[in-house]
């Protein structure tokens, strides 16, 4: 049972009534006058007997996602074991669950930028025959780190909070960039802005200066792309024309064969 949100402040009487004065774990019933002995689980939002809740504490995913709160709270034995089991599983998509968190937590937003950069960098490194060591460095990372920039495990979020993931990704980007800048094969896979025709090579992960066409993937200077006279990127019409020519040739070949 994966819970993505935090619970409101508990009102013991109301929750115990909903539970029928039974433990949410073993269903043991308790007299009303002894209900105060039951312990609240901040993960499940239910009360448990002292056998099912031994005051173990854990960080609550819903409180991290909702409030960037990494404090540990009392949880039932079931919840403690579950949270321990899913600690390294990438289950939490921040964009879907609480996109505003990127604005509240600067460290998280910074890590997201690094992960988006690596999303594009990986294509250059994995296709370069001179980058074997860097390939190994990228492969060591959990796959979702570079493939799905908004997806996190509990441990990933902890590593963001303590600054570990930030440093690891930043160092990796620096090393990859150094290789790409000095590698002729990687340079050949870069882009030239077709609007201003400046010869400087552009790369899709330079978010400050570069804009990438969402349709064809070509890169342009942001200033050039924003000030272009036609809405479509320069490369898209050529690609569309090429597809049309190919389709036309295929149709002609089909007619000849028949």
N, C-alpha and C positions, 0 to 999 in steps of 0.2 A: 504494500500500500504506500505509494509515493505521494506525499503531500507537498504542494508547491507554494502554499500560502501559510501565513502565521495565523494563530487563533486570537480572538479578542481576549481581554482580561477575564479569567474564569470567575464565574459566580457559582460557588460550590453547590448551593441548594438547588439551583436550576439544573445544573448538569447531572447531579446525583438523582434528581427526580426523573430526568430523561433516561438515565441508565437503570431506573427501577431499583436504585440502591443496591446495585450489583457491581462487582468488579468488572471492568471492561476487558480483563484478561481471562480470568478463570470462571467468571460469573458467580462468584461467591456472594451471597446476599448478606447485608449488614443492617442492623437496627439503625433507625434514624439517629439516635443519640450517639452512635459510634461512627457516624459518617465522617467526622472530622479526622479520623485515623487514616482515611484513604488519602493517597498521594496523587497529585496532578501530573500528567504527562504533557509537557509542552509541545511535543511533536504530534501526538494523536488528538490532543484536546479532550482527554477523558481521564476519569479517576480510576485508580487501581489499588488493590489491597497491598499490604506490606510484603506479601510473598511475590507478587508480580511486579513490584516497584521497590527497588532497594536503594533508591536515591542516587543512581548513576546519573552522570550529566553528559550532555553532548551539545554540539552546535546544531542549530535548527535551520535547515535549508530555507524554509519560508521566511525566517527572520533575516537571513542574509539577503535573499532576493528582494524582500520588501523594505528593509531598513538598513542594509549593509551592517548588520549586527552579528558579530562573531562570538558573542558571549555564550557560555555554556549554561544550559538549563536542565533541570531534572527531567528524566524521561523513564518510561517503563523499561523493563528488561527486554521486551519484544522490540521496542523502538530503538533501544541502544544497539541491539544485535543487527537490526535492519540497516541503521545508519552506518554502522561499521562495514557491513557487507557491500553497500552501494557507494562507499566513499570515493572510489576511483572510476565509477561509471559515469559517462557523459550524458546526463539526463536533463540538464537544465539549460534551456535556450533563453537567454536573457532578453533578446528582442521580443520573443513571444510572451514571456512572463512579466517583464517589467522594464520596458525600453528606457524609461526615465532614469533608471539606475546608472546608465552611462554618464548622465549629467551630474549625478550626485557623487559618484565615486570616480575621481580623476584617474586613479590607478587602473581601474577596470577599463575605462575608455582608452587609456594609453596602451594597455595590453591588447585591446581589440584592434587598434590601429596596427600594431606590430603583427598580429595574426593575419590581418588582411594583406599586409605587405608580403608576408611569407607565402600567402595563398598564390600570389603571382610569381614570386621569386622561385618557388619550387619547380615551376615549369621550365625555367631556364636551367636550373641546376641538374634536374633529372635527365635533361636532354643533352647535357654537355659531357663529352667523353673524357674531359680533363678535370672533372669535379668529383671524383670518387669519394674522397674524404668528406666533402660537404654533403654528399648523398647520404653517407652513413650518419652524419650529424642530424640530418632531417628525419631519417628513418627511425632514429632513437626516440623522437617525440611521439606522443600519442597521436594517432592518425587524425583525430578530430581537431587537434590544435591548429593544423595548417589547412585542413579541408573544410571545416565548418567553424568559422571565426566567432560565432555567437554561442556555441555549445560548450558547456562547462560541467565538470564533475565537482563534487564538494571539495576535493583536494585541490583542484585547479583554482577554485575561488579562494581557498586558504592561501595558496601560493601567490595569488594576486595581492591579497591583503598584506602578506609579509614581504612582498617585493621580490620574491625569488623568480617568479615567472617573467616579470618585467626584465630583470637582468639577463636571464637565460636567452630570451627571445631577442633582446637588443644586441647582445654580443653575437648571436648567430646571424642577424641581419647585417651587421658590420662586416663580418667575415665573408658572407655571400656577396655583398656589394663589391667588396675589394676584388673578389675573383671575377665577377661579371665585368667590371670596369677594365680589367687587364686581360680579358679573354676575348680573342677575335671571334670565336664561334658565338659566344654569348652576345657580343656587340652586334653581330650580324642579325641577331634575332630581335634587336631593338627596333624602334620606330623613328621615322623622321616626320616632323609636322608638315603635312601637305598644304597647309594654309599659308604659312610664312616661308616654307621651303628652307628653313635654317638647317644646316647639316648636323647640328648637335643631336646625338642619339637620345631618344626618350624611352623611359621605362614605365610600365603601368603602376608601379608601387611608389612613384614619386608624387604622392597625393597633393603636395603643396603647389606644384607647378604644372602637373599633367592631368588631363581629362581623358577618359577612355570611352569610346563609343560602345554603348551597351549592345548594339546589333552586330557589328563586325569585329570589335575588339581593337581597332586602331587607336593610337594615342596622339594627342595634340597638346600644344600649350594651352593652358586654361584660358589665358587672355585671347588667344587666337580663336579658340572654339566658341567662346562667349560672344565674340564680336563678328562672327562669320555672317555673310550676307544671305546665305540660304540655310534653311532649317536642317537639312540632311547633311551628314558628314561627307566629305569629298570621296571617300572610298566606297561607300555603300552603293551608289549608282553603278559603278564599274562592276562590282560583284553581282548586282542584279542583272546587268546586261550580259555578263559572262554566263550566268545560269540560264538565261533565256536563249542564248546562242547554243548552249549545250543541249537544252531541251529540244530546240528546233532541229539540230543535227540528228538527235536520237529519233525524232519523229520521221525525218526523211529516210534514215536508214531502215526504220521499221517498214515504211511504205515500199522501199526498193526490195527488201527481203520477201515481202508478201507478194 
